[in-house]
Amino acid sequence: MRTIRHTVLTLWALVFTVPLLWAFMSSVKTDGEIFDSPWQPPSTPHFENWSRAWEQASIGRYLGNTVIVVGGSLALTMLLGALVAYCLARYEFPGNRTIYYTLVAGMLFPVFLALVPLFFVVKQLGMLGTYHGLILVYTAYALPFTVFFLHGFFRALPGAVAEAAFIDGASHAGVFFRVMLPMARPGMVSVGIFNFLGLWNQYLLPKVLNTDPDDYVITQGLAALAQSRGYGSDWSGLFAGLVIAILPVLIAYVFFQRQIRAGLTAGAVR
């Protein structure tokens, strides 16, 4: 049984690892080598493909736009999500359950059904094609999952610690920021990584709300790169741009994989 389990896990790992390695290998090849010997390593690595994709294909600008939008929306989502989840989990008031289940129901609503009304709302607010408009939409998109994920963590934290902090003279804000929030760190890290991955790979929302090519995020930039490089037969530049876009997500997962597992385990135990 253990052998079968290890075999399945090994095959599953290969399904995800082989395409990544092949994309990286293709990004340092010439166009001729990509078609003539797709499964062989390059005779000489051509790292200038990366610099060409960074400068000529504007991957650097797209990456900077993505960092601004995702970073701003992630910070806002984590702050608001933690505050809402804490209030719903630790305080009893009329409408508590209604608010919580309304937020959870937002996870079930397909985003593409809201694209048309969302476009007109953002346009009437004068935020179409702006960083802050996209940040607010990203925040609203990620908030239901964040509240749902953190609600269980805050609800399971020991109330005696908060009571002791109140006795010592701490305010409600002080108890949240100085006591309860640090205790919920595993859940915060886990949901932060999940939100980062989801927002980094978001394509539908910026496609509708971000129409200026100079303000494209990385997913829009890759689509434009695939179209332009495909017609121009610059396949090495296309793979180089793809690898550059993958690297931040891959690095984030490698560095935070322990925190992700710890957060998921803690949530399961609770």
Residue pairs with C-beta under 8 A, 6 or more apart in sequence:
20 246
20 250
22 38
22 39
23 239
23 242
23 243
23 246
24 243
25 41
25 42
26 34
26 38
26 235
26 236
26 239
27 49
27 50
27 236
27 239
27 240
27 242
27 243
28 42
28 45
28 46
28 47
28 49
28 50
28 236
28 240
29 42
29 46
29 49
29 236
29 239
30 42
30 46
30 236
31 233
31 234
31 235
31 236
33 40
33 42
33 43
34 235
34 236
34 239
35 235
46 236
49 236
49 237
49 239
49 240
50 240
50 243
50 244
52 237
52 240
53 59
53 225
53 237
53 238
53 240
53 241
53 244
54 60
54 244
56 237
57 221
57 225
57 228
57 229
57 237
57 241
58 216
58 221
59 218
59 221
59 225
59 241
59 244
59 245
61 214
61 216
61 221
62 216
62 217
62 218
62 220
62 221
62 222
63 218
63 221
63 244
63 245
63 248
65 131
65 215
65 216
65 217
65 218
66 200
66 217
66 218
66 219
68 131
69 131
69 134
69 135
69 138
69 199
69 206
69 217
70 138
70 196
70 199
70 200
70 217
72 131
72 132
72 135
73 134
73 135
73 136
73 138
73 139
73 142
73 199
74 142
74 192
74 195
74 196
74 199
76 135
76 136
76 139
77 138
77 139
77 142
77 143
77 146
77 195
78 146
78 188
78 191
78 192
78 195
80 139
80 143
80 146
81 142
81 143
81 146
81 147
81 150
81 191
82 146
82 150
82 181
82 184
82 188
83 176
84 103
84 143
84 147
85 146
85 147
85 149
85 150
85 151
85 153
85 154
86 150
86 154
86 176
86 180
86 181
88 96
88 99
88 100
88 147
88 151
89 150
89 151
89 152
89 154
89 155
90 154
90 155
90 159
90 162
90 180
100 147
100 151
103 143
103 144
103 147
103 148
104 144
104 147
104 148
105 144
106 143
106 144
107 144
107 145
107 148
111 141
111 204
111 205
112 204
115 204
115 205
115 208
118 137
118 205
118 208
118 209
119 128
119 208
119 209
122 128
122 133
122 137
122 209
125 133
127 133
127 136
128 209
128 211
129 209
129 210
129 211
129 212
129 215
130 215
131 215
133 209
134 205
134 206
134 209
134 210
134 217
137 205
137 209
138 199
138 202
138 205
141 199
141 202
141 205
142 195
142 198
142 199
145 191
145 194
145 195
146 191
146 195
149 187
149 190
149 191
149 194
149 267
150 184
150 187
150 188
150 191
152 187
152 267
152 270
153 184
153 186
153 187
153 266
153 267
153 270
154 180
154 184
155 270
156 270
157 180
157 183
157 184
161 179
161 180
161 183
162 175
162 179
162 180
165 174
165 175
165 178
165 179
166 175
170 178
170 179
181 188
186 259
186 262
186 263
186 266
187 263
187 266
187 267
189 256
189 259
189 260
189 262
189 263
190 259
190 260
190 262
190 263
190 264
190 267
191 263
193 252
193 253
193 256
193 259
193 260
194 260
196 249
196 252
197 249
197 252
197 253
200 218
200 248
200 249
201 219
201 249
202 217
202 219
203 219
203 220
203 223
206 216
206 217
206 219
206 220
207 219
207 220
210 216
210 217
210 220
213 224
216 224
218 245
219 245
221 241
221 245
222 241
222 242
222 245
225 237
225 238
225 241
226 238
229 235
229 237
229 238
229 241
230 238
253 260
